[in-house]
Structure formats: structure tokens, C-alpha cells
Amino acid sequence: MKPGIHPAYGPVVFRDRAANYAFLTRSTMTSDKTIEWEDGNTYPVVDVEVSNASHPFYTGTARVLDTAGRVERFERRYNRHGAN
């Protein structure tokens, strides 16, 4: 890798305010806001709108759409029989 062209890579806390959930990881993202983490160190914090703690797919609250039922309802509504 060429030196001097890559962004700094370091520890960052990502915080999901909707779910009251935060996790420490490494990233190239930066922030002016900081937070004191459980280990006593201060890290930059990035607020995110959706994380695995609040996304419906991961929380099990996702709804499955019945696409087959929609097709059958469309065919019933417009009564598609043998049009020539």
C-alpha cells in the first residue's frame, strides 16, 4: 500500500440511539463527539439510525409479504380466462 493516501484506521464507538445500543469497533469514520467507554478510554462516537439491535430483520419483527396471494387476487379481480 502507498503510504500517506489512506485514512486513519482506529477504534470508534457506533451508537444506535433508538435501541440504546453501542459497540466498539475499528473504522475509518471520525467524529467530533466523544464518549467514555466501559474500559475507561475516550473514543469518537458515531450515531447511526439503524443497527442490528433495531433493524426489523435482526429483531424478528420483519413481516413477510404474500406475493403469491397478491398475484392470485389480481387474476381474480381482472378475471383472466382464455383471452384471444
C-alpha positions as CSV (number, residue, x, y, z in Angstrom):
1,M,0.0,0.0,0.0
2,K,1.2,3.5,-0.7
3,P,2.0,5.5,2.4
4,G,0.1,8.7,3.1
5,I,-3.0,8.1,0.9
6,H,-5.2,6.0,3.2
7,P,-7.4,7.4,6.0
8,A,-6.6,6.8,9.6
9,Y,-8.0,3.5,10.9
10,G,-8.8,3.3,14.6
11,P,-11.3,2.5,17.4
12,V,-14.7,4.1,17.1
13,V,-17.9,3.6,19.0
14,F,-21.1,3.3,16.9
15,R,-24.2,4.2,18.9
16,D,-27.8,3.3,17.9
17,R,-29.9,5.8,20.0
18,A,-33.2,4.2,19.0
19,A,-32.2,0.9,20.6
20,N,-30.0,2.3,23.3
21,Y,-27.1,0.1,22.0
22,A,-23.5,0.9,21.3
23,F,-20.5,-1.2,20.2
24,L,-16.8,-0.5,19.9
25,T,-15.1,-1.4,16.6
26,R,-12.4,-0.2,14.3
27,S,-13.3,2.1,11.4
28,T,-12.0,5.0,9.2
29,M,-15.0,7.1,10.3
30,T,-14.3,10.0,12.6
31,S,-16.4,12.3,14.7
32,D,-16.0,15.4,16.9
33,K,-18.2,13.9,19.6
34,T,-16.6,11.5,22.1
35,I,-17.8,9.0,24.6
36,E,-16.1,7.4,27.6
37,W,-16.3,3.6,27.0
38,E,-16.5,0.8,29.6
39,D,-12.8,0.3,29.6
40,G,-12.3,3.9,30.8
41,N,-10.9,5.2,27.5
42,T,-12.4,8.0,25.4
43,Y,-13.3,7.2,21.8
44,P,-15.0,9.1,19.0
45,V,-18.7,8.2,18.7
46,V,-20.8,8.0,15.5
47,D,-24.6,8.0,15.9
48,V,-26.3,5.6,13.4
49,E,-30.1,5.3,12.7
50,V,-30.2,1.6,12.3
51,S,-28.1,-1.2,13.7
52,N,-28.6,-4.9,14.3
53,A,-30.3,-4.1,17.6
54,S,-33.1,-2.0,15.9
55,H,-33.4,-3.4,12.3
56,P,-36.6,-5.5,11.9
57,F,-34.8,-8.3,10.1
58,Y,-32.5,-8.9,13.0
59,T,-35.0,-8.3,15.8
60,G,-37.5,-10.8,14.3
61,T,-40.3,-8.2,13.7
62,A,-40.0,-8.2,9.9
63,R,-43.2,-9.0,8.0
64,V,-43.3,-11.5,5.1
65,L,-45.3,-10.3,2.1
66,D,-47.6,-12.9,0.5
67,T,-46.7,-12.2,-3.2
68,A,-48.4,-15.4,-4.4
69,G,-51.6,-14.3,-2.8
70,R,-51.3,-10.9,-4.5
71,V,-51.0,-12.5,-7.9
72,E,-54.0,-14.7,-7.3
73,R,-56.0,-11.7,-6.1
74,F,-55.0,-9.7,-9.3
75,E,-56.1,-12.6,-11.6
76,R,-59.3,-13.0,-9.7
77,R,-60.0,-9.3,-9.8
78,Y,-59.4,-8.9,-13.6
79,N,-60.8,-12.4,-14.4
80,R,-58.2,-13.6,-16.8
81,H,-59.7,-16.5,-18.7
82,G,-58.6,-17.5,-22.2
83,A,-58.4,-14.1,-24.0
84,N,-57.6,-14.5,-27.7
